[in-house]
Amino acid sequence: MADDEKVIDWTSLENRMRELEYLAYKSKDGKAGERRRFKSVADGIYIVQDRLNRSRSGKKNIKHVWQQLDFLHKIISSEFFNKLDVTDDVKREIILASEPYLKDVAEHLEEIKSLEEFINSDVWKDVPDQLDKFKTLQQIFVKQQDEVDHLSEQVQELLTNYNSAIDILSRQFIEWDKTITKLEVKLGVGDTEEK
């Protein structure tokens, strides 16, 4: 009988879970199941627990690295390398291994040395004086640019006034032409010339 009670308890618990899942996952309009992220609450709990376990396992690695931090600082410091006793054979191997790099650096140094005469030439020594002249020219250029902008505005204003005057004169000539035509028609001057 105790086994039957456990079965009933599990069944009622399962029914209650379904009812809770329905209430938790139903949409706003009352329909069930459209907003589900997990198949059931138990699946959701399992996924969350799995993610927590994975995040904790990563912390073990971080904890190990954190414990080794002092040792890493010792290795990185230059004092550590100064304390190391390196034999001549090891030094020779290091130099031979870095031979291509050393040749490349030597070529660059030779190139710099060949360009040294250009770097130390009188042209570069005069650069500060030339910079002062350049600044003066730059100020003159800025001043002239401002003057050009001002003149452009004045020319634009003059063109606008000219266009307005021509427009007014054109209208006046049209009005005068209409008036003369009306007077000619009244006087009959236009009719006699056409005949």
Backbone as CSV, one residue per row, in Angstrom:
resi,resn,N_x,N_y,N_z,CA_x,CA_y,CA_z,C_x,C_y,C_z
1,MET,0.817,-1.185,0.000,0.000,0.000,0.000,0.865,1.254,0.000
2,ALA,2.007,1.157,0.585,2.917,2.284,0.597,3.402,2.569,-0.815
3,ASP,3.614,1.492,-1.634,4.034,1.678,-3.018,2.947,2.365,-3.821
4,ASP,1.667,2.010,-3.569,0.565,2.640,-4.291,0.482,4.125,-3.960
5,GLU,0.742,4.495,-2.731,0.698,5.894,-2.338,1.806,6.680,-3.056
6,LYS,2.991,6.055,-3.216,4.076,6.718,-3.921,3.714,6.928,-5.374
7,VAL,3.053,5.957,-6.000,2.647,6.090,-7.387,1.626,7.207,-7.506
8,ILE,0.711,7.237,-6.595,-0.302,8.291,-6.621,0.355,9.645,-6.393
9,ASP,1.304,9.702,-5.480,1.997,10.965,-5.230,2.741,11.430,-6.474
10,TRP,3.419,10.497,-7.164,4.136,10.865,-8.373,3.177,11.304,-9.468
11,THR,2.060,10.635,-9.562,1.077,10.990,-10.583,0.494,12.368,-10.295
12,SER,0.130,12.591,-9.048,-0.428,13.910,-8.717,0.625,15.006,-8.876
13,LEU,1.870,14.670,-8.532,2.954,15.645,-8.714,3.145,15.955,-10.202
14,GLU,3.085,14.895,-11.019,3.230,15.084,-12.459,2.073,15.915,-13.019
15,ASN,0.871,15.650,-12.552,-0.295,16.437,-12.998,-0.155,17.905,-12.589
16,ARG,0.308,18.113,-11.377,0.502,19.494,-10.909,1.581,20.203,-11.732
17,MET,2.649,19.448,-12.090,3.709,20.034,-12.915,3.164,20.432,-14.294
18,ARG,2.356,19.576,-14.906,1.759,19.917,-16.200,0.896,21.166,-16.085
19,GLU,0.123,21.239,-14.996,-0.729,22.417,-14.801,0.118,23.671,-14.625
20,LEU,1.207,23.561,-13.857,2.104,24.708,-13.668,2.788,25.092,-14.988
21,GLU,3.209,24.087,-15.763,3.825,24.366,-17.057,2.847,25.074,-17.974
22,TYR,1.599,24.622,-17.935,0.577,25.259,-18.775,0.426,26.730,-18.369
23,LEU,0.337,26.975,-17.040,0.175,28.357,-16.572,1.420,29.203,-16.866
24,ALA,2.608,28.599,-16.724,3.843,29.352,-16.928,4.103,29.633,-18.392
25,TYR,3.748,28.692,-19.277,4.097,28.814,-20.678,2.954,29.272,-21.566
26,LYS,1.792,29.514,-20.998,0.691,29.927,-21.879,0.913,31.354,-22.351
27,SER,0.380,31.697,-23.530,0.548,33.043,-24.077,-0.462,33.978,-23.434
28,LYS,-0.389,35.237,-23.774,-1.250,36.246,-23.152,-2.719,36.030,-23.458
29,ASP,-3.034,35.444,-24.631,-4.432,35.251,-24.985,-4.994,33.945,-24.447
30,GLY,-4.185,33.179,-23.667,-4.694,31.984,-23.021,-4.358,30.707,-23.749
31,LYS,-3.791,30.777,-24.939,-3.417,29.568,-25.667,-2.110,29.037,-25.104
32,ALA,-2.010,27.730,-25.095,-0.855,27.108,-24.458,0.277,26.885,-25.440
33,GLY,1.525,26.975,-24.925,2.668,26.441,-25.609,3.370,27.293,-26.636
34,GLU,2.955,28.471,-26.959,3.605,29.226,-28.020,4.880,29.913,-27.547
35,ARG,5.006,30.207,-26.249,6.165,30.945,-25.751,7.201,30.029,-25.105
36,ARG,7.138,28.748,-25.282,8.024,27.814,-24.593,9.462,27.933,-25.063
37,ARG,10.372,27.982,-24.109,11.793,27.881,-24.423,12.258,26.451,-24.208
38,PHE,11.649,25.769,-23.234,12.004,24.393,-22.915,10.751,23.531,-23.094
39,LYS,10.977,22.217,-23.283,9.837,21.325,-23.457,9.020,21.222,-22.169
40,SER,9.730,21.233,-21.061,9.056,21.174,-19.767,9.918,21.890,-18.748
41,VAL,9.359,22.064,-17.557,10.105,22.716,-16.484,11.307,21.855,-16.119
42,ALA,11.127,20.551,-16.096,12.233,19.657,-15.761,13.368,19.793,-16.777
43,ASP,13.012,19.891,-18.078,14.040,20.092,-19.097,14.767,21.416,-18.867
44,GLY,14.011,22.446,-18.531,14.618,23.750,-18.258,15.566,23.696,-17.082
45,ILE,15.154,23.004,-16.026,16.004,22.874,-14.834,17.278,22.111,-15.192
46,TYR,17.156,21.051,-15.991,18.315,20.266,-16.394,19.285,21.114,-17.211
47,ILE,18.771,21.894,-18.160,19.636,22.723,-19.005,20.351,23.789,-18.176
48,VAL,19.622,24.412,-17.264,20.234,25.435,-16.406,21.309,24.815,-15.526
49,GLN,21.024,23.612,-14.962,22.004,22.941,-14.124,23.248,22.586,-14.934
50,ASP,23.063,22.130,-16.173,24.193,21.786,-17.035,25.051,23.020,-17.318
51,ARG,24.408,24.141,-17.592,25.159,25.383,-17.859,25.930,25.831,-16.624
52,LEU,25.320,25.700,-15.450,26.026,26.067,-14.220,27.242,25.172,-13.999
53,ASN,27.090,23.869,-14.237,28.224,22.940,-14.073,29.357,23.292,-15.030
54,ARG,29.012,23.627,-16.295,30.048,23.995,-17.259,30.759,25.274,-16.843
55,SER,30.010,26.223,-16.309,30.652,27.479,-15.908,31.570,27.256,-14.705
56,ARG,31.187,26.335,-13.806,32.040,26.043,-12.655,33.311,25.315,-13.073
57,SER,33.231,24.461,-14.093,34.426,23.739,-14.528,35.442,24.708,-15.119
58,GLY,34.985,25.776,-15.794,35.902,26.778,-16.317,36.591,27.539,-15.207
59,LYS,35.924,27.662,-14.055,36.514,28.397,-12.941,37.696,27.648,-12.334
60,LYS,37.705,26.328,-12.488,38.850,25.560,-11.972,40.109,25.973,-12.721
61,ASN,39.993,26.135,-14.040,41.152,26.560,-14.833,41.592,27.959,-14.426
62,ILE,40.625,28.847,-14.234,40.942,30.220,-13.822,41.610,30.212,-12.451
63,LYS,41.086,29.378,-11.554,41.662,29.292,-10.209,43.111,28.802,-10.284
64,HIS,43.381,27.817,-11.150,44.739,27.286,-11.317,45.684,28.371,-11.857
65,VAL,45.221,29.121,-12.861,46.041,30.190,-13.433,46.290,31.268,-12.377
66,TRP,45.271,31.595,-11.606,45.417,32.615,-10.567,46.463,32.198,-9.536
67,GLN,46.491,30.881,-9.198,47.485,30.395,-8.247,48.885,30.458,-8.841
68,GLN,49.006,30.321,-10.172,50.304,30.347,-10.838,50.754,31.759,-11.193
69,LEU,49.940,32.772,-10.862,50.214,34.142,-11.260,51.559,34.648,-10.742
70,ASP,51.868,34.368,-9.490,53.151,34.823,-8.937,54.318,34.212,-9.707
71,PHE,54.204,32.931,-10.025,55.264,32.263,-10.787,55.398,32.880,-12.173
72,LEU,54.266,33.197,-12.815,54.293,33.824,-14.135,54.961,35.191,-14.082
73,HIS,54.695,35.961,-13.027,55.351,37.261,-12.868,56.860,37.098,-12.725
74,LYS,57.294,36.073,-11.989,58.727,35.836,-11.830,59.378,35.510,-13.170
75,ILE,58.685,34.695,-13.978,59.242,34.297,-15.279,59.344,35.496,-16.216
76,ILE,58.342,36.357,-16.193,58.309,37.490,-17.110,59.360,38.538,-16.753
77,SER,59.680,38.664,-15.488,60.606,39.723,-15.072,62.001,39.490,-15.641
78,SER,62.724,40.582,-15.844,64.084,40.492,-16.389,65.054,39.901,-15.369
79,GLU,64.750,40.031,-14.089,65.612,39.473,-13.053,65.696,37.955,-13.188
80,PHE,64.599,37.336,-13.586,64.579,35.887,-13.756,65.587,35.464,-14.821
81,PHE,65.618,36.204,-15.917,66.540,35.865,-16.999,67.986,36.157,-16.609
82,ASN,68.173,37.186,-15.791,69.537,37.489,-15.340,70.075,36.391,-14.417
83,LYS,69.179,35.766,-13.653,69.597,34.713,-12.725,69.893,33.401,-13.438
84,LEU,69.328,33.222,-14.614,69.548,31.973,-15.339,71.007,31.879,-15.783
85,ASP,71.580,30.730,-15.587,72.935,30.481,-16.068,72.816,29.731,-17.385
86,VAL,73.258,30.403,-18.458,73.172,29.811,-19.780,74.578,29.478,-20.240
87,THR,74.735,28.271,-20.713,76.067,27.857,-21.179,76.357,28.494,-22.534
88,ASP,77.635,28.439,-22.911,78.051,29.017,-24.184,77.415,28.284,-25.361
89,ASP,77.227,26.977,-25.233,76.590,26.215,-26.309,75.152,26.688,-26.543
90,VAL,74.434,26.924,-25.461,73.049,27.395,-25.572,73.017,28.792,-26.190
91,LYS,73.946,29.642,-25.759,74.010,30.989,-26.333,74.275,30.924,-27.827
92,ARG,75.212,30.043,-28.219,75.530,29.883,-29.629,74.303,29.399,-30.405
93,GLU,73.570,28.467,-29.844,72.353,27.952,-30.499,71.295,29.050,-30.646
94,ILE,71.161,29.873,-29.632,70.190,30.979,-29.690,70.573,31.952,-30.792
95,ILE,71.868,32.272,-30.875,72.325,33.214,-31.900,72.149,32.620,-33.288
96,LEU,72.470,31.345,-33.438,72.299,30.701,-34.742,70.820,30.605,-35.132
97,ALA,69.971,30.385,-34.169,68.540,30.290,-34.462,67.972,31.641,-34.887
98,SER,68.549,32.702,-34.347,68.038,34.033,-34.701,68.869,34.695,-35.788
99,GLU,69.664,33.933,-36.509,70.530,34.470,-37.560,69.754,35.239,-38.644
100,PRO,68.634,34.708,-39.178,67.906,35.475,-40.215,67.412,36.826,-39.695
101,TYR,66.963,36.832,-38.461,66.486,38.083,-37.872,67.644,39.072,-37.713
102,LEU,68.761,38.598,-37.247,69.921,39.472,-37.054,70.429,40.025,-38.386
103,LYS,70.418,39.195,-39.448,70.828,39.675,-40.769,69.872,40.762,-41.262
104,ASP,68.600,40.552,-41.040,67.592,41.539,-41.458,67.810,42.861,-40.734
105,VAL,68.059,42.804,-39.439,68.310,44.022,-38.655,69.581,44.708,-39.145
106,ALA,70.613,43.929,-39.459,71.874,44.506,-39.949,71.662,45.223,-41.279
107,GLU,70.857,44.632,-42.174,70.566,45.287,-43.456,69.847,46.616,-43.234
108,HIS,68.895,46.618,-42.327,68.176,47.863,-42.043,69.100,48.922,-41.448
109,LEU,69.998,48.509,-40.592,70.943,49.463,-40.003,71.879,50.038,-41.071
110,GLU,72.313,49.192,-41.998,73.165,49.685,-43.083,72.395,50.669,-43.966
111,GLU,71.139,50.375,-44.213,70.313,51.283,-45.013,70.160,52.635,-44.307
112,ILE,69.951,52.589,-43.009,69.835,53.833,-42.236,71.149,54.598,-42.269
113,LYS,72.269,53.872,-42.165,73.571,54.539,-42.196,73.820,55.188,-43.549
114,SER,73.385,54.527,-44.646,73.577,55.131,-45.971,72.696,56.360,-46.153
115,LEU,71.592,56.420,-45.457,70.695,57.574,-45.553,71.054,58.670,-44.547
116,GLU,72.044,58.406,-43.715,72.433,59.356,-42.675,72.870,60.700,-43.255
117,GLU,73.551,60.691,-44.399,73.996,61.945,-45.015,72.802,62.817,-45.413
118,PHE,71.699,62.170,-45.811,70.495,62.943,-46.152,69.818,63.480,-44.897
119,ILE,69.845,62.688,-43.858,69.206,63.101,-42.608,69.962,64.270,-41.989
120,ASN,71.289,64.259,-42.086,72.106,65.310,-41.474,72.400,66.457,-42.434
121,SER,71.749,66.511,-43.571,72.035,67.564,-44.552,71.538,68.922,-44.067
122,ASP,72.039,69.982,-44.735,71.684,71.351,-44.363,70.203,71.638,-44.610
123,VAL,69.618,70.907,-45.550,68.201,71.136,-45.854,67.348,70.903,-44.610
124,TRP,67.634,69.850,-43.887,66.852,69.543,-42.691,67.156,70.517,-41.560
125,LYS,68.364,71.062,-41.559,68.711,72.014,-40.502,67.947,73.321,-40.672
126,ASP,67.568,73.636,-41.919,66.836,74.871,-42.188,65.322,74.727,-41.998
127,VAL,64.893,73.560,-41.654,63.444,73.317,-41.532,62.784,74.244,-40.505
128,PRO,63.351,74.483,-39.327,62.679,75.390,-38.383,62.469,76.797,-38.961
129,ASP,63.478,77.307,-39.698,63.315,78.624,-40.324,62.218,78.584,-41.373
130,GLN,62.206,77.501,-42.143,61.188,77.359,-43.187,59.794,77.224,-42.572
131,LEU,59.706,76.591,-41.413,58.410,76.453,-40.745,57.851,77.817,-40.350
132,ASP,58.739,78.720,-39.876,58.285,80.066,-39.530,57.745,80.774,-40.769
133,LYS,58.463,80.640,-41.890,57.992,81.255,-43.137,56.675,80.628,-43.585
134,PHE,56.578,79.322,-43.408,55.365,78.623,-43.800,54.174,79.095,-42.967
135,LYS,54.392,79.306,-41.681,53.301,79.781,-40.814,52.842,81.161,-41.249
136,THR,53.811,82.023,-41.620,53.461,83.361,-42.100,52.638,83.262,-43.381
137,LEU,53.089,82.421,-44.309,52.345,82.232,-45.560,50.954,81.645,-45.298
138,GLN,50.889,80.777,-44.329,49.597,80.166,-43.998,48.633,81.232,-43.459
139,GLN,49.117,82.128,-42.625,48.277,83.203,-42.107,47.816,84.120,-43.234
140,ILE,48.722,84.442,-44.168,48.360,85.285,-45.323,47.295,84.577,-46.158
141,PHE,47.480,83.274,-46.360,46.507,82.516,-47.145,45.128,82.538,-46.488
142,VAL,45.089,82.355,-45.188,43.806,82.366,-44.469,43.152,83.737,-44.590
143,LYS,43.945,84.798,-44.459,43.412,86.161,-44.585,42.868,86.383,-45.997
144,GLN,43.633,85.943,-47.005,43.171,86.108,-48.388,41.920,85.272,-48.653
145,GLN,41.850,84.121,-48.060,40.664,83.274,-48.238,39.435,83.960,-47.646
146,ASP,39.600,84.603,-46.491,38.489,85.359,-45.891,38.066,86.505,-46.804
147,GLU,39.060,87.205,-47.374,38.738,88.303,-48.288,38.009,87.793,-49.525
148,VAL,38.448,86.646,-50.056,37.781,86.058,-51.227,36.342,85.686,-50.880
149,ASP,36.138,85.134,-49.704,34.777,84.792,-49.285,33.907,86.046,-49.198
150,HIS,34.468,87.113,-48.640,33.733,88.380,-48.521,33.401,88.936,-49.910
151,LEU,34.400,88.917,-50.813,34.167,89.398,-52.176,33.126,88.543,-52.896
152,SER,33.155,87.243,-52.670,32.160,86.364,-53.288,30.755,86.720,-52.827
153,GLU,30.628,87.021,-51.536,29.321,87.421,-51.020,28.866,88.736,-51.666
154,GLN,29.809,89.681,-51.807,29.455,90.962,-52.430,29.049,90.770,-53.891
155,VAL,29.801,89.954,-54.635,29.477,89.692,-56.034,28.104,89.037,-56.134
156,GLN,27.829,88.087,-55.231,26.523,87.421,-55.230,25.405,88.431,-54.983
157,GLU,25.640,89.354,-54.062,24.642,90.390,-53.767,24.452,91.310,-54.978
158,LEU,25.568,91.696,-55.631,25.474,92.548,-56.822,24.723,91.839,-57.958
159,LEU,24.999,90.556,-58.159,24.292,89.798,-59.194,22.802,89.706,-58.896
160,THR,22.472,89.513,-57.642,21.057,89.452,-57.259,20.378,90.796,-57.536
161,ASN,21.053,91.896,-57.147,20.486,93.229,-57.398,20.370,93.500,-58.904
162,TYR,21.393,93.119,-59.678,21.370,93.300,-61.129,20.196,92.534,-61.742
163,ASN,20.034,91.280,-61.345,18.932,90.473,-61.873,17.578,91.077,-61.504
164,SER,17.469,91.605,-60.294,16.212,92.239,-59.883,15.946,93.486,-60.731
165,ALA,16.999,94.298,-60.961,16.832,95.518,-61.766,16.444,95.172,-63.201
166,ILE,17.088,94.180,-63.802,16.763,93.759,-65.168,15.335,93.239,-65.225
167,ASP,14.938,92.498,-64.209,13.570,91.973,-64.172,12.558,93.117,-64.098
168,ILE,12.846,94.096,-63.246,11.939,95.258,-63.119,11.897,96.031,-64.430
169,LEU,13.069,96.259,-65.048,13.110,96.982,-66.328,12.363,96.213,-67.418
170,SER,12.524,94.901,-67.451,11.822,94.091,-68.453,10.323,94.221,-68.274
171,ARG,9.861,94.163,-67.053,8.418,94.314,-66.800,7.944,95.707,-67.215
172,GLN,8.781,96.717,-66.902,8.398,98.087,-67.255,8.313,98.243,-68.776
173,PHE,9.313,97.684,-69.506,9.280,97.760,-70.968,8.054,97.041,-71.523
174,ILE,7.689,95.933,-70.935,6.495,95.203,-71.387,5.250,96.052,-71.152
175,GLU,5.175,96.695,-69.989,4.023,97.559,-69.697,3.971,98.738,-70.674
176,TRP,5.138,99.369,-70.927,5.176,100.484,-71.863,4.768,100.025,-73.267
177,ASP,5.233,98.830,-73.657,4.874,98.295,-74.972,3.362,98.084,-75.057
178,LYS,2.774,97.556,-74.003,1.322,97.347,-73.998,0.593,98.687,-74.086
179,THR,1.090,99.670,-73.336,0.460,100.998,-73.336,0.573,101.637,-74.721
180,ILE,1.754,101.576,-75.338,1.954,102.151,-76.683,1.075,101.444,-77.691
181,THR,0.984,100.121,-77.568,0.131,99.361,-78.500,-1.313,99.776,-78.349
182,LYS,-1.787,99.961,-77.131,-3.184,100.396,-76.908,-3.402,101.778,-77.508
183,LEU,-2.453,102.690,-77.300,-2.587,104.036,-77.844,-2.565,104.012,-79.376
184,GLU,-1.703,103.190,-79.960,-1.653,103.092,-81.420,-2.970,102.549,-81.965
185,VAL,-3.528,101.593,-81.253,-4.809,101.027,-81.701,-5.891,102.100,-81.622
186,LYS,-5.917,102.901,-80.560,-6.917,103.973,-80.425,-6.740,105.021,-81.510
187,LEU,-5.517,105.361,-81.799,-5.259,106.396,-82.795,-5.298,105.846,-84.220
188,GLY,-5.233,104.569,-84.350,-5.264,103.961,-85.654,-3.933,104.039,-86.365
189,VAL,-2.873,104.290,-85.693,-1.558,104.416,-86.296,-1.106,103.041,-86.809
190,GLY,-1.331,102.048,-86.126,-0.884,100.708,-86.517,-1.618,100.224,-87.749
191,ASP,-2.907,100.630,-87.957,-3.672,100.151,-89.079,-3.174,100.751,-90.379
192,THR,-2.816,102.026,-90.384,-2.375,102.683,-91.622,-1.036,102.155,-92.075
193,GLU,-0.158,101.765,-91.185,1.148,101.244,-91.582,1.011,99.864,-92.157
194,GLU,0.058,99.078,-91.668,-0.101,97.716,-92.148,-0.722,97.715,-93.533
195,LYS,-1.562,98.735,-93.904,-2.218,98.768,-95.203,-1.233,99.248,-96.190
